[in-house]
Amino acid sequence: MKRMVLYLTSIALLATIIVGAGSISASKLSKIEQDIKAANEQIRAAEKIAAAAAVEAQQAEQEKATITNKVVNLELELQNLMSEIEKVAQDKHKTEQEKSAKEEEVYITGQELDAAIAQVEKRDELLQKRTRLMYSNGAVSYLDVLLSATSFTDFLDRFDALQIILQSDREALDQYRVDQELVEQKKIEVEEQLDQLQALYAKLEAEQASLIQKEAEKETLVAAYNAQANELEEHIEELEVISEEQEQLLVGLASEISKLNAEKKRISNPYSGGKLGIPIAEGYRLSSNFGVRIHPITGVKKAHNGIDFAAKSGTSIYAAEDGIVLISKYWSGYGNCIIIDHGNGIWTLYGHIKNGGLLVSEGDSVKRGDKIGLVGSTGNSTGPHLHFEVRKNEVPVNPSSYLK
């Protein structure tokens, strides 16, 4: 609403300003002075709105940059999380295979233990039977075998043979018992290893679930940050519209002041054609041309109304032609800015001048080649350079066709 009132007031002001021809009377001069004063007041009001919008836009850009940085870091964390999840999944799969193999080993070891126990029991039973037979009165007892010996020597031989058989059975039984103990120990070890693998598998499952939860939380956070960044981008675009509206208003007011000043103080040598002088003498490079480009700050396609001369901070800036200084102040996104009126509707604009680098004042007459400012990086700028525009009847035109 404030912008609309200002705009309508300015239009009303512009509509009531009438520049006369011929000699200037005292009353007319007074009227011109009043109109200039009123226009300057409107300019100051518009500059305040533009400056406030620029500050707010800068804060929004900084906030957006912070959020963008957070999103970049979160996406990097997400990539790391996904790598961790993949690694845990691989470890889990490997552990599951080892667990299955170990379960099979437990089963086989159990079978081996059952077989060993059966052998021990069988050998023990055989030994017990033989021992009983040795002292039994049965027809085929070991005692009968001994007593049926034909001689004492035969008896001893038979007794030794029986002792060897019994000793062999005992040794076999002892070995089977040793084998049984080894199998039992092996089964205990395999079962312990299986318990460890099961514990590891459970741990990996819990770790995987935790990582997946973290991934979901970070994705939610990324979505929230992206939503904030989009809101800030929309707000920045709204502020840019305000800045552009104020810039158009300032151009209109400056045009009227130019006409009033021209009436009050005629430009001695108005521009009538020909090439303008290069505003920087040396030590520069053309970093951006006139036309549509990707804005270096917002990253959005936008018209670039001039050409940029990249140069060291403090490099001298020169007037492109004779004229009267129309603007010499901090002006919206241009930062410290000088506008020179060369007459016949031709202006030149010099933007992003360093603080303390405005070397001329509004109303000053300058000659072509006069030093008027110093290169800087004020306003919407990513580094030291001179933004140079040529405007014909307030409309930006390609400066290249005007320069030597």
HELIX and SHEET records of a PDB file:
HELIX    1   1 LYS A    2  THR A   16  1                                  15    
HELIX    2   2 ALA A   26  TYR A  135  1                                 110    
HELIX    3   3 TYR A  142  LEU A  147  1                                   6    
HELIX    4   4 PHE A  152  LYS A  264  1                                 113    
HELIX    5   5 SER A  332  TYR A  334  5                                   3    
HELIX    6   6 PRO A  399  SER A  401  5                                   3    
SHEET    1   A 7 TYR A 284  SER A 288  0                                        
SHEET    2   A 7 ILE A 307  ALA A 311 -1                                        
SHEET    3   A 7 HIS A 385  LYS A 392 -1                                        
SHEET    4   A 7 ILE A 346  LEU A 358 -1                                        
SHEET    5   A 7 ASN A 336  ASP A 341 -1                                        
SHEET    6   A 7 GLY A 323  TYR A 330 -1                                        
SHEET    7   A 7 SER A 365  VAL A 366 -1                                        
SHEET    1   B 4 TYR A 284  SER A 288  0                                        
SHEET    2   B 4 ILE A 307  ALA A 311 -1                                        
SHEET    3   B 4 HIS A 385  LYS A 392 -1                                        
SHEET    4   B 4 VAL A 395  VAL A 397 -1                                        
SHEET    1   C 6 TYR A 284  SER A 288  0                                        
SHEET    2   C 6 ILE A 307  ALA A 311 -1                                        
SHEET    3   C 6 HIS A 385  LYS A 392 -1                                        
SHEET    4   C 6 ILE A 346  LEU A 358 -1                                        
SHEET    5   C 6 LYS A 371  VAL A 375 -1                                        
SHEET    6   C 6 SER A 316  TYR A 318 -1                                        
SHEET    1   D 2 GLY A 291  ILE A 294  0                                        
SHEET    2   D 2 LYS A 301  HIS A 304 -1                                        
END                                                                             
